[in-house]
Amino acid sequence: MALPVRRGNDRAPDTVDTGSWDPMRELERLSRQLTARLDSWRQLPSLLGDGFVPLADVEETPEAYLVEIELPGVKKGDLDIEIAGRRLIVTGERKERQRRGILRTRERTVGRFHYEVTLPGDVDEPAIEANLDEGVLTVRAPKPERDRPRRIEVR
């Protein structure tokens, strides 16, 4: 009695053909799947209408909180920075630049963005400074005098 033999695309989806299995091809396939998943996750806020969320670091020094937000291609006039108590809100828009050729791949996000963080402590609101340099927005929010460490001299 002869047993049926699977050929070509007749293989069961769980079956691995060990004779022609190429680990590099499998790695490339997994890489493409992971990239597609990450891209869809990164673009989720823009699909929901809220825009994208830029990457940021929040650092605390003894004197201030420093918030650095990556905003390459954003101009100063396209930014809006608000402080409400300990809540810092940065919104704006990264505009699409005029292109002359055909856009084959798009990986950079354009459109509206929104970044919001609650700082760990109180800030001296009138003394807050913002600087946009080489695509990085740095917001320096000084701590109130009463919260800053001070040196006490022993007599």
C-alpha positions in Angstrom: 0.0 0.0 0.0 1.4 3.4 -1.0 1.2 6.4 1.3 0.2 9.9 -0.1 3.2 12.3 -0.6 2.9 16.0 -0.3 4.5 18.1 -3.0 5.2 21.8 -3.5 2.5 24.0 -1.9 0.5 21.0 -0.7 2.6 21.0 2.6 0.8 21.5 5.8 1.5 25.0 7.3 3.2 23.5 10.3 5.5 21.3 8.3 9.1 22.3 7.8 10.9 21.0 4.8 14.3 20.3 6.4 15.8 19.6 3.0 15.3 23.2 1.6 15.1 25.2 4.9 17.2 28.3 4.7 17.7 29.9 8.2 18.7 33.2 6.6 15.5 33.4 4.6 13.5 32.6 7.7 15.4 35.3 9.6 14.6 37.8 6.9 10.9 36.8 6.9 10.8 37.3 10.7 12.6 40.6 10.4 10.0 41.9 7.9 7.1 40.8 10.1 8.6 42.5 13.1 9.3 45.7 11.2 5.7 45.7 9.9 4.3 45.2 13.4 6.5 48.0 14.9 5.6 50.4 12.0 1.9 49.8 12.6 2.4 50.4 16.3 4.4 53.6 15.8 1.7 54.9 13.4 -1.2 54.0 15.7 -1.6 57.5 17.2 -1.8 59.1 13.8 -4.4 56.6 12.7 -6.4 57.6 15.7 -6.2 61.2 14.8 -3.9 62.3 17.6 -0.7 62.5 15.6 2.5 60.9 16.6 4.5 60.9 19.9 8.1 62.0 19.5 10.9 60.3 21.4 12.0 62.1 24.5 14.2 61.9 27.6 13.4 63.4 31.0 16.4 64.1 33.3 16.5 65.5 36.8 19.4 67.5 38.1 19.6 69.1 41.6 18.5 72.5 40.1 16.0 71.6 37.3 14.2 69.0 35.2 15.5 68.7 31.6 13.2 67.4 28.9 14.8 66.6 25.5 12.5 65.8 22.7 13.6 64.7 19.2 12.0 66.9 16.6 14.1 66.8 13.4 12.7 69.0 10.7 10.4 71.0 13.0 10.7 74.8 13.0 10.3 77.0 16.1 7.1 78.5 14.7 5.5 75.1 14.4 5.9 74.4 18.2 3.6 75.1 21.1 4.8 74.6 24.7 2.5 74.8 27.7 3.1 74.2 31.4 0.2 73.7 33.8 1.5 73.0 37.3 3.8 70.0 36.9 2.4 69.0 33.5 4.5 69.9 30.4 2.7 69.7 27.0 4.5 70.1 23.7 2.5 70.0 20.5 3.2 71.0 16.9 3.5 69.8 13.4 6.3 68.3 11.3 5.4 69.4 7.8 5.9 67.4 4.7 8.7 68.8 2.6 8.3 69.4 -1.1 9.6 66.5 -3.2 10.7 66.5 -6.8 11.0 62.7 -7.3 8.9 59.7 -6.5 8.8 58.8 -2.8 9.6 55.0 -2.8 9.7 54.5 1.0 8.4 56.5 3.9 9.8 55.8 7.4 9.8 59.3 8.9 6.6 60.5 10.5 5.1 63.8 9.4 2.0 65.6 10.7 0.8 66.7 14.1 2.6 65.5 17.2 1.8 65.6 20.9 4.1 65.0 23.8 3.0 65.2 27.5 4.8 64.5 30.7 4.1 65.1 34.4 7.3 66.3 36.0 8.2 64.6 39.3 8.1 67.8 41.3 7.1 71.5 41.4 8.8 73.9 38.9 9.5 77.6 38.9 7.1 78.4 35.9 8.3 81.9 35.0 11.9 80.6 34.8 11.2 77.8 32.3 13.4 78.0 29.1 13.1 76.2 25.8 15.7 75.8 23.1 15.5 74.1 19.7 18.9 73.1 18.4 19.8 70.6 15.7 16.4 68.9 15.8 16.3 68.5 19.6 14.0 70.6 21.7 15.3 71.1 25.2 13.0 72.4 27.9 14.7 73.4 31.2 12.2 73.7 34.1 14.0 74.9 37.2 12.9 73.7 40.6 11.7 76.3 43.1 14.4 77.7 45.4 12.8 75.9 48.4 13.2 72.5 46.6 16.8 72.9 45.6 19.5 71.4 47.7 21.6 74.0 49.6 24.8 73.7 51.4 24.8 74.4 55.1 28.0 75.5 56.7 28.9 73.9 60.0 30.2 76.5 62.6 
